[in-house]
Amino acid sequence: MKKGKIVIIDYGMGNLGSIQNILRHVGADSIVSSLPSDIESADKLILSGVGAFDSAVKKIHDMALLSVLSEQVLENKIPILGICLGMQLFTTKSEEGELPGFGWIEGKTVKFRFDTELQKLKIPHMGWNIVHPRKESKLFHNMPEGPRFYFVHSYHVLCKNQEDVLCVTHYGYDFGSAIEKDNIYGTQFHPEKSHKFGMQLVKNFTELV
């Protein structure tokens, strides 16, 4: 299947090479770019990120990328996959910072809170964990049984609308580990570090029509 032009957005935060490697592994061509012209001509977009929420928002604004991203995603309905911090940027705000997020997903990004001694798990949540899909999704087409993905994060997304929650994962309590709203997809986990499960998810994203 023709996978079109996939643009991995380079705003200076995240290991973009590993994402490009897994795309190459599933037979998809991609470019890493911060040019608005590349974003405007993309058939699919990937926004990854590691680091602080406010730093990421500031970089996106300083590079004048939010308007072109919003036009592509909200008006032109180009599929976008947010990974880790990239997914958190889709929300309205984060407890980690003061600056507003993109507001594409109604909800906020919150820090793990454990109420009892028994629940006082290590933060960040790091390592492999099981992901439980809450609804049918093309992202999980032909997914191997018992999907497990690699996580490393201290904050997670709290969606206002439960229908936007694609998957939940348990770490002290159930939290939303993936989202889907129309053409907007996000994973709190790192598919590029998640072997066969990540490869299937990325392959499915590249084949979205």
LINBEL-V383348 format. One record per helix or strand. SS is the DSSP state (helix for helix, strand for strand). FROM is the first residue (numbers start at 0). LEN is the number of residues. If there is no record, write none. Layout:
SS&FROM&LEN / SS&FROM&LEN
This chain:
strand&5&4 / helix&15&10 / strand&29&4 / helix&35&5 / strand&43&4 / helix&52&10 / helix&65&10 / strand&78&5 / helix&84&4 / strand&92&2 / strand&106&5 / strand&124&6 / strand&131&2 / helix&137&3 / strand&147&6 / strand&154&5 / helix&161&3 / strand&164&6 / strand&173&8 / strand&183&4 / strand&189&1 / helix&190&3 / helix&194&12
